[in-house]
Amino acid sequence: MKTAKKGILIICSGFSGAGKGTIIKKLLDGYRDYYSLSISATTRDPRAGEEDGREYFFKTREEFEKMINNDELIEYAMYVNNYYGTPKSYVLDQLKAGKDVILEIEIQGALKVKEMFPDTLLLFVTTPDAGTLKERLTGRGTEDEAAIRARLLRAGEEAMYIGAYDYLVVNDDLEECVKEIHSIIQSDHCRVSRNEEFINNMRRELI
């Protein structure tokens, strides 16, 4: 008897400007039956066109702090006077349904999630080299030289933690990068540690 597939919790981190947001969007568009993007909760006000439960779960500060006290978040942080966090129930429901759930979060949050869920698959996205990273940040045209320099300094700090991740993905060609990540995730489903129920069933049948 074939065991039902269980979803994998995937965290995609990477340098600012490496293209992780674009990669995730392409992955969801190209393989929508496979993946679900984790929806974060936040206390910030909705922007024009945003809907509760689509871009974010919009919460009051009191509601969010209640979620913290009730251990309803996988991870959370304060950013510009607003809370942001990953609701545990949404992620677990998607995993139970067989969907691979993708979280796009920073390194510190990723390592916290890995402690809570050791089977989490950690992917780190980078450009081919530092020069390309600077070119992409500059090409956005949204930040001045000081802000770009600050992001590059931050990238230097983040590079020290790449060794904590399971896979390094170089975003040189976007389409190839998306295919590579999909292949990595699907291959990870075959990992022995993810198939203990199947293995135990096989052992019992053979006996």
N, C-alpha and C positions, 0 to 999 in steps of 0.2 A: 504494500500500500504506500503510495507516494505521500510524503509529508507536505502539508500546505506550506508554501513559501512565507517566511516571515520577513518583514521589511528591515532594512538596515538604516540606522541613523548615521547621516553623513554630515560632516562639517567641512565647509569650504572656506578657507582663510587665504590671505595673500596680501601682497603689498598694494597700497593704494595706487591705482593706475595699471595694475596687472591685468585687469579685465574680468575679474571673478563674477561681477554682476551680470555682465554680458554673456559670459559662459553659462551661468545658471539659467538665464532666460532662454538661451538657445537649447539647452538641455531639456528644459520643460516643454518648449515648443516642439522639439523633435521627438521626444519620448514621453509624451504626456501620460501614457498609460502606466509608466514605470514609477514616476516620481511625484512627490508632493513637496511644495515649498512650505517650510514652517512659517506660520504667521505670528509675528510678535505682538505682545501687548504693550501699550504705551499710555502715558498720562498726558501726552501733548494733544493739542486740539487737532481735529481733522482738517486737512487742507482741501481746497476746492477740488471736487471730483472724487475724493477718497470716501470709501464706504467701510463701515464697521464689519469686520470679518473677512474683508477682501485684502486691503493693504495692511491693516492693523486691527487688533481688538482694542478699541478705545475705552479706557477706564478712567475713573476719577482717582485722585490720589488715595482716597480712603479705600476704594475697591482694590487698587494695586497693592497697598500695604497689607490688606487682608489676605491677598493671594500669597504674599511673602510669608506672613505668619502661619498660614495653613499649608506651607510647603507645596504650593501649587505651581511653582516655576522651576524649570530646569536650571536657568541662570538668569541673572538680571543685573542691571547697572544704572547709574544715574548719569545722564548726559544733558548738559545745558538746562539744568533744573527740572528735567523730566525723567521719569522712570521708563526703561525699556527692558523687556524680558521675554523669555520663551515659555509659554504655557505648557505644562507637563501633559495635561489630559489630551490636548489636540495632537501632540506628537505621538503619544502612546496609542491613541485611537487609529491614527494613520498607519503606524507600524503593524498593529494587529490586523488591519485590513490588507496587509501585504504590500503596502506602498513603501518605497525607499524615501525617507524624509530628509530633505536638505536644509541645513542651517547655514546662513552666511554670517559668521560672527568673528570677532577679533580673537587673537591668540589666547589671551588670559581667560576669556569665556570658554574657548574651545577646550582648554586644559581642565577647566572645572567640570565641563560636561563629561570629558573622558574619565575623570575620577568617579563620577556618578554612574556612568554607563560605559564600562570598560570595552564593550564591543563596538563602540563608536568608531567609524572610519574617518580618519583625518586626512584631508587633502590640502596641500599648500600650492597656491598658484603664483608663478613668478614670470617675469619677462625673461628673454634670453640673456640679457645683461643689464647693468646699471644704466648704461647710456640710453638704451631703449626705454627703460622706465622713465628717465627724465624727459625724453622726447614725448612720451604719451601724456605725462602730467602737463607738460608745456602745451601740447597740442589741444588740450581741453579748452584752453583760453578762459578758464574760470577763476584762476588764482594768480597772484603776483609772485615775483621771484622769491620773496621771503617765505611765502606759504609753501611753495614748491620745495625750497631748501629744507623746510621743517619736515615735510613729508618724506624726503629722502633720508634725513637723519633718523626719522622714525623707522623707516625701512631697514636701516642699518641695525637698529636695535632688534627689530622683529626677526632679522636673519639669524640671530643667535638661537632662536627657538625652532628653526626648521627641523632639526633633528628629532623633535618630539612628535613629528607627524609621520603618518604611514606612507604617504606617497607625495612626491614632488612632481608637479605638472608644469611644463614650460609652455606658456602661451605665445607661441611664435606665429602659427597659423591657426586662426580661430576655429574653423571647421574641423581640422584635424585634432585640435585640443578637446573639443566637445566629444568627438568619437572616442578619443583616448580615455577620457573620464568615464564615459558610459561603459567602456570595456573594462576598466578597473573595477567599477562598482559591481558589474555583473559577474566578473570573475571572483570577487570577494564572497559572493553567495555560495561558492563551492568550498570555501574554507571549512576544514574539518570541525573546528570549534563552533561553527554556525549550523552544523547538521547532526548534532548529538541525538536528537529524537529519531531521525532517519536511521542512524547507525545502530541505536539501541533496538529499534524495531527489526532491523535486518538480523541482528544477533539473536533475538528471540525467535524469529522465524526459522533460522538455521538450526537452532537447538531443537 
